[in-house]
Amino acid sequence: MVRSTLAFLAAASLAAVCAGQSAPPPGTTPSAQPSAPMSGRVSGTMTCSKPDPMHRIDSADWPGHASMVSRTPCTWTRPAEISGQATRDGYSIGAADLENTVTTERGSHVTTMANGDRIYVVYRGKGTTTSSGAPVGSEGTWNFKGGSGLFAGLEGMGTYRGKANADGSMTLAIEGSWKLQ
């Protein structure tokens, strides 16, 4: 008799607890919360200071030909937003082939996001310099190559257009699209 009374009380208690809980609306789960977007457009502006370091090797094959490699720190002056997180700062590692005043550029870029995660980008483009070698502008295309944390599956592509500033820095406008896998 005691055993059946305990079983009844346990079942009644469980039924009371379950009855006190409200069911989630159809098509949702109890823990559903608004989530960040999984794709969208990206737009922002970053200013990259003078490269540090920058190495230039003049070629002996024809006049005006040189190769360069550099590391350039950058700060997002008008942050881009991806999946609810804003870009903060980063750096580019690039190589360029210079022929007189035209450069063919390629490299990679790492940006740290507001939450501390990073995004990875590769780029290719063309640039121009003055006859003395000072940068004038640059433009090209880029692709996301993933990232860390939230951005591990980041994909997308876009364009950039840069203009040199009097202090030797360059301001770049970035446009494109992104998708998280």
Secondary structure, 3 states (H helix, E strand, C coil): CHHHHHHHHHHHHHHHHHHHCCCCCCCCCCCCCCCCCCEEEEEEEEEECCCCCEEEEECCCCCCEEEEEEEEEEEEEECCEECCEEEEEEEEEEEEEEECCEEEEEEEEEEEECCCCEEEEEEEEEEEECCCCCEEEEEEEEEEEEECHHHCCEEEEEEEEEEECCCCCEEEEEEEEEEEC
